[in-house]
Amino acid sequence: MKSTHSGAARGMGAVYAWAGNKNVGEGRMEIIDMSPPSRIKIRLDLVKPIATKNIVEFALTSAANFTEVTWTMHGPMPFISKLVSVFVTMDTLVGNGFETGLESLKALAEK
């Protein structure tokens, strides 16, 4: 997989782009809004395998001895996605990726 960083070095305007095989596809993420330390909003533009434009948000809520992370994604649903969703839920399609990502985030935060 080839990946690049551009735009701001960190925070608003920071961009991460990637291109790889059929398992990772091609896309771009840009931080478009943030309220440290509780929220970050990212524009996610997927190119392959299916072109989509979504907004991803991470909301962090502090509790007694932990931080709860809520990860959401929303955007328009292309026709092919609507058709697939008749037979398979979106949670089934992307849920494992979200779980793996949250587990990786947890492991990094606990170091």
Secondary structure, 3 states (H helix, E strand, C coil): CEEEEEECCCCCCEEEEEECCCCCCEEEEEEEEEECCCEEEEEEEEEECCCEEEEEEEEEEECCCCEEEEEEEECCCCHHHHHHHHHCCHHHHHHHHHHHHHHHHHHHHCC
